Amino acid sequence: MYRIGKEEIAAVARVIESKQIFKVGGLNEVFNFENELCEKIGAEKAIMMTSGKASLISALIGMGIGPGDQVIVPGYTYIASAMAIVAVGAIPVIAEIDDTLTIDIKDIEKKITSHTKAIIPVHIQGFPCNMDAICALAKKHNLFVLEDACQADGGSYHGKRLATIGDAGAFSFNFFKIVSAGEGGALVTDNREIFERAYIYHDSSAIAFFGNQLDGVGTVPFCGVQYRANEVSAAIMREQLKKMDDIIADLRANKKTVMDALAADFAFAPSNDIKGDCGTTLTFKFDTIDEAAKFEEYIGGTRPINTGKHVYSHWTPILEKRGALHPLMDPFKMEANKDIIPEYSKDMCPKTLDILSKNVYVSVNPDWTKEDMEKLVAKCKAFK
Ligand SMILES: Cc1ncc(COP(=O)(O)O)c(C=O)c1O
């Protein structure tokens, strides 16, 4: 979260003063946010939910994914991306990343089997994935593409907003994201079937009790969960959405200023689309782990290898195949999955570990002054 203030306070006050703080029958903050999000990013349908992970799970449910299915996910993403697969009864297949720090198309290709149903490209740190290649490969093998844009609210790829390129996409609005209501998320899709199923799943009572939210619904209702968003969060998000593009423009401009100033001195990780990159992170790329570690320490940055549960080797419950508390609910013990569970190990994606060890992140701030950036540039130059 970068910018929050009086606009959000007024929005929350508006909801509380209305005394109608439920999603249905009040000020329609959730419904308005969903429509405004669609309009902003060019999606047909959006469902605001309680979190990004809820949005990922609901999207997978909407795709009809479950036991007997494999889903490919990069070895560098927050553990929630992989856990969402397990939550629907399917099996995560972990793929390498490439120098862009996003999923490696060549490794996806190697890991597709007759059980693969979907690919989850993750726009980690707001870095756009290679969506042209991913969508072409998915089309060839008849796979769904679920974009995890949880760290990439507002980013784009070749002029299209992230999360709107695949069959569905998920955003997170938790505290650490570009725009935030403290917690929250949204699923976006142009696919009516995914939308209906995800809608029913995320709030089964929407059909049972709250009438008419799904006019003309063709899907037979089934039992789901409760990921329904609330009016206060939606009111905050409506204000955050208005600020999103300015935040991203400032992040991108500041990132570019620093990269340009250091172009002769440092290498930076390549991008699948630097114009669409969210600009949150400067990614200094080194030839050796030793040099990267020294720069990390010197500049007070972070090597992605040190980001805990963002690195597959720290996904303990997945690596140890504990998918649920109840054994009969555990995808790793299900009969339907018995022949499709890969061998997981801490060193199964050596290229990913190598890349994560040789890059150093320095966070960009949209509110940096010219002097702030000059100071950072001077400090970086002094390392050499
Ligand atoms: C890449 C990625 N996917 C999914 C999630 C899950 O989002 P949430 O915390 O809103 O459930 C996160 C959150 O940090 C994330 O970074």
The ligand as an ORCA input file, in Angstrom:
! r2SCAN-3c Opt
* xyz 0 1
  C       1.799    -13.947     -5.690
  C       0.716    -14.014     -4.646
  N      -0.330    -14.822     -4.843
  C      -1.341    -14.903     -3.958
  C      -1.332    -14.167     -2.800
  C      -2.461    -14.296     -1.836
  O      -3.088    -13.063     -1.592
  P      -3.883    -12.842     -0.227
  O      -2.902    -12.629      0.844
  O      -4.730    -11.626     -0.508
  O      -4.698    -14.072     -0.058
  C      -0.258    -13.316     -2.537
  C      -0.230    -12.536     -1.283
  O       0.713    -12.118     -0.741
  C       0.793    -13.238     -3.485
  O       1.841    -12.448     -3.279
*
